[in-house]
């Protein structure tokens, strides 16, 4: 298991995506690793933009591990949270708002309000959906 804690700043997102890609690819293959890295990038971007009320003073954490043939990533922020089930699928002409939709389509994802922040758990690989 690997824990990465970064400032809530977009400049760190590429590093986190590459880390997920590098860990996941030998375990679940290139295509699934790319899809997981894309979903994680969206989750991290949402955590930075919506889940970090203190800006770059806040922290976003990411845990990457393997469980029963799947790569599992949990992203946590310090925001107030939201109900992901209420986020509608985006429309074609919408410029923004596709992150939750992509995460749902690319991974087996679960959101949780931790009371002190929000987390999303994403899994990809053998042994279940997506």
C-alpha positions, -999 to +999 in steps of 0.1 A: +000+000+000+012+035-009+001+067+007+006+100-011-004+133+006-002+164-016-011+201-013-045+208-027-030+222-059-034+212-095+004+211-101+006+178-082-021+160-102+001+147-130+025+131-105-004+113-088-018+100-120+015+087-132+021+070-099-013+052-102-005+042-138+029+029-129+015+008-100-016-005-118-002-014-152+018-045-143-011-057-122-042-051-144-028-043-178-023-011-197-059-002-208-074-007-173-045+011-157-050+041-181-087+041-173-080+040-135-055+068-138-080+089-157-106+084-130-082+091-102-071+123-120-108+134-121-112+125-084-081+145-075-091+175-096-125+175-078-108+172-044-086+202-052-113+223-067-144+215-046-130+197-015-103+221-003-119+251+013-084+263+025-069+262-010-033+249-012-031+249+026-054+219+026-042+184+019-055+158-005-045+122+002-044+092-021-039+056-010-031+029-037-032-008-030-041-042-044-068-064-031-081-097-046-067-090-080-079-054-082-060-021-078-079+001-053-073+038-049-089+060-023-088+098-026-097+120+004-101+157+008-110+181+036-143+194+020-179+193+033-188+165+010-217+159-014-241+131-024-226+116-055-259+098-063-275+132-069-249+143-095-267+140-129-250+127-160-237+156-181-253+168-212-235+169-245-232+207-246-220+210-210-184+223-208-177+210-173-191+185-148-180+152-163-157+140-134-182+120-114-197+106-146-163+094-158-154+079-124-186+060-124-181+047-160-145+037-156-143+022-121-163+005-094-166+036-072-180+045-038-182+079-023-183+085+015-187+116+037-161+110+064-174+138+086-142+157+082-139+154+045-150+134+015-135+102+001-140+082-031-128+046-034-122+034-069-113-002-080-103-017-113-092-051-124-102-087-120-128-098-095-158-075-101-175-049-121-155-027-145 
